[in-house]
Amino acid sequence: MTQYGFYFDSSRCTGCKTCELVCKDYHDLGPGILFRRVYDYEGGAWARKDDGTWEKTAFNYHVALSCNHCDSPACVANCPTGAMRKDEETGLVNSDPAVCIGCGTCRSACPYDAPRIDADSNVSRKCDGCLARVREDEEPMCVGACPLRALEFGPIEELREKHGDLAQIPPMPEPSTSPNIVIGSCQAIDSDAYDVGEGYVANPLEVE
C-alpha cells in the first residue's frame, strides 16, 4: 500500500475558504457539513514600551484541516459496524454508508472531528481524499482549487522528504493517531516573539 496524505503550507493560506466551498460543491454537502474546515487562529497584543514605541506580539494565521487519513485512525478502531475503513491501495480512510448506523462513535473518537453525521441520511460522512479521483490519478478537489497552492497531495513519504515531518501546530491536537499530514510553518510559529500556545480559534461557529 502507498499511503497518501496532505501537505498544508500555512504561510501561503489567506483563509479564503475556497477549499471548503469546492469540497462542499463536489460532494454535494448540505449547509451543516464541512469536510475541510479553515481555522482562523490568532492571539497576542500590542504593548507600549518605555521609549514610546510599540511592540507587537499579535499574530494570526489559518489552518485548513480535513481528515488526516491516519495510520492509526480512531474512527476505524472505534466504529462498531466496520463502516469506517482504510483503502487498501491508498490508505485513505472512507465510510461505507450501507453499513453505517449513524451512531456518531467515529466523530467522538476522532481527535480532528473529521467525521460528520448527515442529519438527512443519518449516516457518517467525511473526507475520503476524493478517493474516486485519486484512483484515476487525479488530485483531490481542494488541492487544485486553492488559489495560492497552499495544499499538496501525494504519497506521504514523498511529501515528508520534500517538506519535513511537522504534523501539528495550534490549534491542532497532538498527533497521537499518526496523521498523514505535513504542516508548512509560518512566521508566527518560527518566531520566538509570538506565544502561539496562548492563541484561540477566532471563528468557532464556522468550524464546529
MIDOSE-1310 file (N, C-alpha, C; in nm, 2 decimals, decimal comma, always signed):
residues 208
mtqy	+0,08/-0,12/+0,00/+0,00/+0,00/+0,00/+0,09/+0,12/+0,00; +0,05/+0,22/-0,08/+0,11/+0,35/-0,08/+0,02/+0,45/+0,00; +0,07/+0,49/+0,11/-0,01/+0,58/+0,20/-0,01/+0,72/+0,14; -0,12/+0,78/+0,11/-0,13/+0,91/+0,07/-0,17/+1,01/+0,18
gfyf	-0,14/+1,13/+0,16/-0,17/+1,23/+0,26/-0,16/+1,37/+0,21; -0,18/+1,47/+0,29/-0,18/+1,61/+0,25/-0,06/+1,69/+0,31; -0,02/+1,79/+0,24/+0,07/+1,89/+0,28/-0,01/+2,03/+0,29; +0,01/+2,10/+0,39/-0,06/+2,23/+0,41/+0,05/+2,33/+0,44
dssr	+0,06/+2,44/+0,36/+0,15/+2,55/+0,39/+0,08/+2,66/+0,45; +0,09/+2,68/+0,58/+0,02/+2,79/+0,64/+0,06/+2,93/+0,61; +0,19/+2,94/+0,56/+0,24/+3,07/+0,52/+0,18/+3,12/+0,39; +0,12/+3,03/+0,31/+0,05/+3,06/+0,19/-0,10/+3,09/+0,20
ctgc	-0,16/+3,03/+0,30/-0,30/+3,03/+0,32/-0,35/+3,17/+0,37; -0,45/+3,23/+0,29/-0,51/+3,36/+0,33/-0,64/+3,34/+0,40; -0,69/+3,22/+0,42/-0,82/+3,20/+0,48/-0,93/+3,23/+0,39; -0,91/+3,21/+0,26/-1,02/+3,25/+0,17/-1,13/+3,14/+0,16
ktce	-1,10/+3,02/+0,21/-1,20/+2,91/+0,22/-1,25/+2,86/+0,09; -1,17/+2,88/-0,02/-1,21/+2,82/-0,15/-1,21/+2,67/-0,14; -1,11/+2,62/-0,06/-1,11/+2,47/-0,04/-1,23/+2,42/+0,02; -1,29/+2,49/+0,11/-1,42/+2,45/+0,18/-1,53/+2,44/+0,07
lvck	-1,54/+2,55/-0,01/-1,65/+2,56/-0,10/-1,65/+2,46/-0,21; -1,53/+2,44/-0,27/-1,52/+2,34/-0,38/-1,55/+2,20/-0,33; -1,51/+2,17/-0,21/-1,53/+2,04/-0,15/-1,68/+2,02/-0,13; -1,75/+2,12/-0,07/-1,90/+2,12/-0,05/-1,97/+2,09/-0,18
dyhd	-1,92/+2,16/-0,29/-1,99/+2,15/-0,42/-1,97/+2,01/-0,48; -1,85/+1,97/-0,47/-1,81/+1,84/-0,54/-1,89/+1,72/-0,46; -1,89/+1,73/-0,33/-1,95/+1,62/-0,26/-2,10/+1,64/-0,23; -2,16/+1,75/-0,28/-2,30/+1,79/-0,26/-2,33/+1,79/-0,11
lgpg	-2,26/+1,86/-0,03/-2,28/+1,87/+0,11/-2,38/+1,97/+0,15; -2,47/+1,94/+0,25/-2,56/+2,04/+0,29/-2,50/+2,15/+0,38; -2,58/+2,25/+0,42/-2,52/+2,36/+0,49/-2,46/+2,33/+0,62; -2,49/+2,22/+0,68/-2,44/+2,18/+0,81/-2,32/+2,09/+0,81
ilfr	-2,26/+2,06/+0,70/-2,15/+1,97/+0,69/-2,03/+2,03/+0,61; -1,92/+2,03/+0,67/-1,79/+2,07/+0,61/-1,69/+1,95/+0,62; -1,64/+1,90/+0,51/-1,53/+1,80/+0,52/-1,40/+1,87/+0,55; -1,37/+1,99/+0,48/-1,25/+2,06/+0,51/-1,29/+2,19/+0,58
rvyd	-1,22/+2,22/+0,69/-1,25/+2,34/+0,77/-1,13/+2,43/+0,78; -1,15/+2,56/+0,77/-1,04/+2,65/+0,78/-1,05/+2,72/+0,92; -0,95/+2,70/+1,00/-0,95/+2,76/+1,14/-0,87/+2,89/+1,13; -0,94/+3,00/+1,18/-0,87/+3,13/+1,19/-0,81/+3,13/+1,33
yegg	-0,68/+3,13/+1,34/-0,62/+3,12/+1,48/-0,54/+3,25/+1,50; -0,56/+3,31/+1,62/-0,50/+3,44/+1,65/-0,47/+3,46/+1,80; -0,40/+3,56/+1,83/-0,37/+3,59/+1,97/-0,27/+3,70/+1,98; -0,22/+3,72/+2,10/-0,12/+3,83/+2,13/-0,18/+3,96/+2,14
awar	-0,10/+4,07/+2,14/-0,14/+4,20/+2,17/-0,04/+4,30/+2,12; -0,07/+4,43/+2,14/+0,03/+4,54/+2,12/+0,06/+4,60/+2,25; +0,19/+4,62/+2,28/+0,23/+4,68/+2,41/+0,32/+4,80/+2,39; +0,29/+4,91/+2,46/+0,37/+5,03/+2,45/+0,49/+5,02/+2,54
kddg	+0,61/+5,05/+2,48/+0,74/+5,04/+2,56/+0,77/+5,18/+2,62; +0,87/+5,18/+2,71/+0,90/+5,30/+2,78/+0,95/+5,41/+2,69; +1,01/+5,38/+2,58/+1,05/+5,48/+2,49/+0,94/+5,54/+2,39; +0,82/+5,49/+2,41/+0,71/+5,54/+2,34/+0,68/+5,46/+2,21
twek	+0,76/+5,37/+2,18/+0,74/+5,28/+2,06/+0,64/+5,16/+2,10; +0,59/+5,10/+2,00/+0,50/+4,99/+2,03/+0,56/+4,85/+1,99; +0,54/+4,75/+2,07/+0,59/+4,62/+2,04/+0,47/+4,53/+2,01; +0,48/+4,45/+1,90/+0,37/+4,37/+1,86/+0,40/+4,22/+1,90
tafn	+0,31/+4,17/+1,97/+0,31/+4,02/+1,99/+0,19/+3,96/+1,93; +0,10/+4,04/+1,86/-0,02/+3,99/+1,80/+0,02/+3,91/+1,68; -0,06/+3,80/+1,65/-0,04/+3,72/+1,54/-0,17/+3,66/+1,49; -0,17/+3,62/+1,37/-0,28/+3,54/+1,32/-0,24/+3,45/+1,20
yhva	-0,30/+3,33/+1,19/-0,27/+3,25/+1,07/-0,39/+3,16/+1,06; -0,39/+3,08/+0,95/-0,50/+3,00/+0,92/-0,45/+2,85/+0,90; -0,54/+2,76/+0,94/-0,51/+2,62/+0,93/-0,63/+2,55/+0,86; -0,60/+2,49/+0,74/-0,71/+2,42/+0,67/-0,69/+2,27/+0,70
lscn	-0,79/+2,21/+0,76/-0,79/+2,07/+0,80/-0,91/+1,99/+0,75; -0,88/+1,87/+0,71/-0,98/+1,77/+0,68/-0,94/+1,65/+0,75; -0,99/+1,53/+0,71/-0,94/+1,41/+0,76/-0,80/+1,39/+0,73; -0,72/+1,34/+0,82/-0,58/+1,33/+0,80/-0,54/+1,19/+0,77
hcds	-0,63/+1,10/+0,75/-0,61/+0,96/+0,70/-0,50/+0,89/+0,77; -0,52/+0,89/+0,90/-0,41/+0,85/+1,00/-0,37/+0,70/+0,98; -0,25/+0,67/+1,02/-0,20/+0,53/+1,02/-0,28/+0,45/+1,13; -0,32/+0,52/+1,24/-0,40/+0,45/+1,34/-0,53/+0,53/+1,36
pacv	-0,62/+0,53/+1,27/-0,74/+0,61/+1,28/-0,83/+0,57/+1,39; -0,86/+0,66/+1,48/-0,95/+0,63/+1,59/-1,09/+0,60/+1,54; -1,13/+0,66/+1,43/-1,27/+0,63/+1,38/-1,28/+0,49/+1,33; -1,18/+0,43/+1,27/-1,18/+0,29/+1,23/-1,18/+0,20/+1,35
ancp	-1,09/+0,23/+1,44/-1,08/+0,14/+1,56/-1,20/+0,13/+1,64; -1,28/+0,24/+1,64/-1,40/+0,25/+1,73/-1,53/+0,23/+1,66; -1,53/+0,22/+1,53/-1,66/+0,20/+1,46/-1,72/+0,06/+1,50; -1,84/+0,06/+1,55/-1,90/-0,07/+1,59/-1,94/-0,16/+1,48
tgam	-1,96/-0,11/+1,36/-2,01/-0,19/+1,25/-1,91/-0,21/+1,14; -1,79/-0,15/+1,15/-1,69/-0,17/+1,04/-1,71/-0,08/+0,92; -1,80/+0,02/+0,94/-1,83/+0,11/+0,83/-1,71/+0,20/+0,79; -1,63/+0,23/+0,89/-1,51/+0,31/+0,87/-1,39/+0,21/+0,83
rkde	-1,32/+0,25/+0,73/-1,21/+0,16/+0,68/-1,11/+0,24/+0,61; -0,99/+0,18/+0,60/-0,88/+0,24/+0,52/-0,87/+0,16/+0,39; -0,86/+0,24/+0,28/-0,85/+0,18/+0,15/-0,72/+0,11/+0,14; -0,72/-0,01/+0,08/-0,60/-0,10/+0,08/-0,49/-0,05/-0,02
etgl	-0,53/+0,03/-0,11/-0,43/+0,08/-0,21/-0,37/+0,22/-0,17; -0,45/+0,31/-0,12/-0,41/+0,44/-0,09/-0,40/+0,48/+0,05; -0,45/+0,40/+0,14/-0,46/+0,43/+0,28/-0,55/+0,54/+0,32; -0,64/+0,58/+0,23/-0,73/+0,69/+0,26/-0,85/+0,63/+0,33
vnsd	-0,89/+0,70/+0,44/-1,00/+0,65/+0,53/-1,13/+0,69/+0,47; -1,22/+0,60/+0,45/-1,36/+0,63/+0,40/-1,46/+0,55/+0,47; -1,59/+0,59/+0,45/-1,70/+0,53/+0,52/-1,80/+0,46/+0,42; -1,85/+0,35/+0,46/-1,95/+0,27/+0,38/-2,09/+0,31/+0,43
pavc	-2,17/+0,39/+0,36/-2,30/+0,43/+0,41/-2,39/+0,31/+0,42; -2,37/+0,20/+0,35/-2,46/+0,09/+0,36/-2,44/+0,01/+0,49; -2,33/+0,03/+0,56/-2,30/-0,03/+0,69/-2,32/+0,06/+0,81; -2,30/+0,19/+0,78/-2,31/+0,29/+0,89/-2,45/+0,30/+0,95
igcg	-2,45/+0,31/+1,08/-2,58/+0,32/+1,15/-2,60/+0,46/+1,21; -2,50/+0,55/+1,18/-2,52/+0,69/+1,23/-2,51/+0,71/+1,38; -2,43/+0,63/+1,45/-2,42/+0,63/+1,59/-2,34/+0,75/+1,64; -2,25/+0,80/+1,55/-2,16/+0,91/+1,59/-2,04/+0,87/+1,67
tcrs	-2,01/+0,74/+1,69/-1,89/+0,70/+1,76/-1,76/+0,74/+1,69; -1,76/+0,74/+1,56/-1,65/+0,78/+1,49/-1,61/+0,93/+1,51; -1,71/+1,01/+1,51/-1,69/+1,15/+1,53/-1,63/+1,18/+1,67; -1,69/+1,12/+1,77/-1,65/+1,14/+1,91/-1,51/+1,08/+1,93
acpy	-1,47/+0,98/+1,86/-1,34/+0,92/+1,87/-1,23/+1,00/+1,80; -1,26/+1,07/+1,69/-1,16/+1,13/+1,61/-1,11/+1,26/+1,68; -0,98/+1,27/+1,70/-0,93/+1,40/+1,76/-0,94/+1,52/+1,67; -0,96/+1,50/+1,54/-0,97/+1,61/+1,45/-1,11/+1,64/+1,41
dapr	-1,21/+1,57/+1,47/-1,35/+1,60/+1,45/-1,38/+1,59/+1,30; -1,32/+1,49/+1,23/-1,34/+1,48/+1,09/-1,47/+1,42/+1,04; -1,52/+1,31/+1,10/-1,65/+1,26/+1,05/-1,76/+1,35/+1,10; -1,86/+1,36/+1,01/-1,98/+1,43/+1,04/-2,11/+1,35/+1,02
idad	-2,21/+1,37/+1,10/-2,33/+1,29/+1,08/-2,43/+1,37/+1,00; -2,47/+1,31/+0,88/-2,56/+1,37/+0,79/-2,70/+1,35/+0,85; -2,77/+1,46/+0,89/-2,90/+1,45/+0,95/-3,00/+1,40/+0,86; -2,99/+1,42/+0,73/-3,09/+1,38/+0,63/-3,08/+1,23/+0,61
snvs	-2,96/+1,17/+0,60/-2,95/+1,03/+0,57/-2,91/+0,95/+0,70; -2,88/+1,02/+0,81/-2,84/+0,95/+0,93/-2,73/+0,86/+0,92; -2,63/+0,90/+0,84/-2,50/+0,82/+0,83/-2,39/+0,92/+0,85; -2,27/+0,86/+0,88/-2,15/+0,94/+0,90/-2,09/+0,97/+0,76
rkcd	-2,05/+1,09/+0,74/-1,98/+1,13/+0,61/-1,85/+1,20/+0,65; -1,75/+1,19/+0,56/-1,62/+1,25/+0,59/-1,54/+1,26/+0,46; -1,43/+1,34/+0,47/-1,34/+1,35/+0,36/-1,28/+1,21/+0,34; -1,29/+1,17/+0,21/-1,22/+1,04/+0,17/-1,10/+1,07/+0,08
gcla	-1,05/+1,19/+0,08/-0,94/+1,23/+0,00/-0,98/+1,23/-0,15; -1,11/+1,24/-0,18/-1,16/+1,23/-0,32/-1,10/+1,10/-0,38; -1,13/+0,99/-0,31/-1,08/+0,86/-0,34/-1,10/+0,82/-0,49; -1,22/+0,85/-0,54/-1,25/+0,81/-0,68/-1,16/+0,88/-0,77
rvre	-1,13/+1,01/-0,74/-1,04/+1,09/-0,83/-0,90/+1,04/-0,82; -0,86/+1,00/-0,70/-0,72/+0,96/-0,68/-0,70/+0,82/-0,75; -0,80/+0,74/-0,75/-0,79/+0,61/-0,83/-0,77/+0,64/-0,98; -0,81/+0,76/-1,02/-0,80/+0,79/-1,17/-0,68/+0,88/-1,19
deep	-0,59/+0,88/-1,09/-0,46/+0,96/-1,09/-0,49/+1,11/-1,10; -0,60/+1,16/-1,03/-0,63/+1,30/-1,02/-0,62/+1,34/-0,88; -0,60/+1,47/-0,85/-0,58/+1,52/-0,71/-0,72/+1,55/-0,65; -0,72/+1,56/-0,52/-0,85/+1,60/-0,45/-0,89/+1,74/-0,50
mcvg	-1,02/+1,76/-0,50/-1,07/+1,89/-0,54/-1,01/+2,01/-0,47; -1,00/+2,00/-0,34/-0,95/+2,11/-0,26/-0,81/+2,16/-0,30; -0,73/+2,06/-0,34/-0,59/+2,09/-0,37/-0,58/+2,17/-0,50; -0,65/+2,13/-0,60/-0,65/+2,20/-0,73/-0,72/+2,33/-0,72
acpl	-0,81/+2,35/-0,63/-0,89/+2,48/-0,62/-0,82/+2,59/-0,55; -0,72/+2,55/-0,46/-0,65/+2,65/-0,38/-0,58/+2,76/-0,47; -0,62/+2,89/-0,46/-0,56/+2,99/-0,55/-0,42/+3,02/-0,52; -0,37/+2,99/-0,40/-0,23/+3,02/-0,37/-0,15/+2,89/-0,35
rale	-0,20/+2,78/-0,39/-0,13/+2,65/-0,38/-0,08/+2,62/-0,24; -0,17/+2,64/-0,14/-0,13/+2,61/+0,00/-0,14/+2,46/+0,03; -0,20/+2,38/-0,06/-0,23/+2,24/-0,04/-0,15/+2,16/-0,15; -0,10/+2,05/-0,10/-0,04/+1,95/-0,19/-0,10/+1,81/-0,15
fgpi	-0,09/+1,71/-0,23/-0,14/+1,58/-0,20/-0,05/+1,48/-0,28; -0,02/+1,37/-0,21/+0,05/+1,26/-0,27/+0,10/+1,16/-0,17; +0,19/+1,07/-0,21/+0,24/+0,97/-0,12/+0,31/+1,05/+0,00; +0,27/+1,01/+0,12/+0,31/+1,09/+0,24/+0,46/+1,09/+0,26
eelr	+0,53/+0,98/+0,22/+0,67/+0,98/+0,24/+0,74/+1,08/+0,14; +0,69/+1,10/+0,02/+0,74/+1,19/-0,07/+0,72/+1,34/-0,02; +0,60/+1,36/+0,04/+0,57/+1,49/+0,10/+0,67/+1,52/+0,22; +0,69/+1,42/+0,30/+0,78/+1,44/+0,41/+0,93/+1,47/+0,37
ekhg	+0,97/+1,40/+0,26/+1,10/+1,42/+0,21/+1,12/+1,56/+0,16; +1,01/+1,61/+0,10/+1,01/+1,74/+0,04/+1,00/+1,86/+0,14; +0,91/+1,84/+0,24/+0,87/+1,95/+0,32/+0,90/+1,93/+0,47; +0,95/+1,81/+0,51/+0,97/+1,79/+0,66/+0,86/+1,70/+0,72
dlaq	+0,86/+1,69/+0,85/+0,77/+1,60/+0,91/+0,68/+1,66/+1,02; +0,67/+1,80/+1,02/+0,59/+1,87/+1,12/+0,44/+1,83/+1,10; +0,38/+1,78/+1,20/+0,24/+1,73/+1,18/+0,14/+1,80/+1,28; +0,19/+1,90/+1,35/+0,10/+1,97/+1,45/+0,14/+2,11/+1,47
ippm	+0,05/+2,20/+1,46/+0,06/+2,34/+1,51/-0,07/+2,37/+1,57; -0,07/+2,47/+1,67/-0,20/+2,51/+1,73/-0,29/+2,56/+1,62; -0,42/+2,53/+1,62/-0,50/+2,46/+1,73/-0,51/+2,31/+1,71; -0,43/+2,25/+1,63/-0,44/+2,11/+1,61/-0,40/+2,03/+1,74
peps	-0,47/+1,91/+1,76/-0,43/+1,83/+1,87/-0,30/+1,76/+1,85; -0,24/+1,70/+1,96/-0,12/+1,62/+1,94/-0,15/+1,51/+1,84; -0,05/+1,47/+1,76/-0,06/+1,37/+1,66/-0,06/+1,23/+1,71; -0,15/+1,19/+1,80/-0,15/+1,06/+1,87/-0,19/+0,95/+1,78
tspn	-0,26/+0,98/+1,67/-0,31/+0,88/+1,58/-0,22/+0,86/+1,45; -0,10/+0,92/+1,45/-0,01/+0,92/+1,34/-0,08/+0,97/+1,21; -0,12/+1,10/+1,21/-0,18/+1,16/+1,10/-0,09/+1,17/+0,98; -0,15/+1,15/+0,86/-0,07/+1,16/+0,74/-0,09/+1,30/+0,68
ivig	-0,03/+1,39/+0,75/-0,03/+1,53/+0,71/+0,11/+1,59/+0,74; +0,15/+1,69/+0,66/+0,27/+1,76/+0,68/+0,23/+1,91/+0,68; +0,27/+1,98/+0,79/+0,24/+2,12/+0,80/+0,36/+2,21/+0,77; +0,34/+2,30/+0,68/+0,44/+2,40/+0,65/+0,43/+2,51/+0,75
scqa	+0,54/+2,56/+0,80/+0,54/+2,66/+0,91/+0,50/+2,80/+0,86; +0,49/+2,89/+0,95/+0,46/+3,03/+0,92/+0,54/+3,12/+1,02; +0,53/+3,25/+0,99/+0,61/+3,34/+1,07/+0,58/+3,33/+1,22; +0,45/+3,32/+1,26/+0,42/+3,31/+1,40/+0,48/+3,19/+1,47
idsd	+0,49/+3,08/+1,39/+0,54/+2,96/+1,45/+0,69/+2,97/+1,46; +0,76/+3,03/+1,36/+0,90/+3,03/+1,35/+0,96/+3,13/+1,45; +0,89/+3,23/+1,49/+0,95/+3,34/+1,57/+0,92/+3,32/+1,71; +1,02/+3,36/+1,80/+1,01/+3,35/+1,94/+0,93/+3,47/+1,99
aydv	+0,89/+3,56/+1,91/+0,82/+3,68/+1,95/+0,67/+3,65/+1,98; +0,62/+3,54/+1,94/+0,48/+3,51/+1,95/+0,46/+3,38/+2,03; +0,37/+3,39/+2,12/+0,33/+3,27/+2,21/+0,20/+3,21/+2,15; +0,22/+3,12/+2,05/+0,11/+3,07/+1,97/+0,02/+2,98/+2,06
gegy	+0,09/+2,93/+2,17/+0,01/+2,84/+2,26/-0,10/+2,91/+2,33; -0,09/+3,04/+2,34/-0,19/+3,13/+2,41/-0,30/+3,18/+2,31; -0,30/+3,13/+2,19/-0,39/+3,18/+2,09/-0,53/+3,12/+2,11; -0,62/+3,15/+2,02/-0,76/+3,10/+2,02/-0,81/+3,09/+1,88
vanp	-0,91/+3,00/+1,86/-0,98/+2,99/+1,74/-1,08/+3,11/+1,73; -1,07/+3,20/+1,63/-1,15/+3,32/+1,62/-1,28/+3,29/+1,55; -1,30/+3,18/+1,48/-1,42/+3,15/+1,41/-1,48/+3,02/+1,45; -1,51/+3,00/+1,58/-1,56/+2,87/+1,63/-1,69/+2,82/+1,57
leve	-1,78/+2,92/+1,54/-1,91/+2,87/+1,48/-1,89/+2,82/+1,34; -1,79/+2,86/+1,27/-1,77/+2,81/+1,13/-1,71/+2,67/+1,13; -1,64/+2,63/+1,23/-1,57/+2,50/+1,23/-1,63/+2,40/+1,32; -1,73/+2,43/+1,39/-1,79/+2,33/+1,48/-1,85/+2,21/+1,40
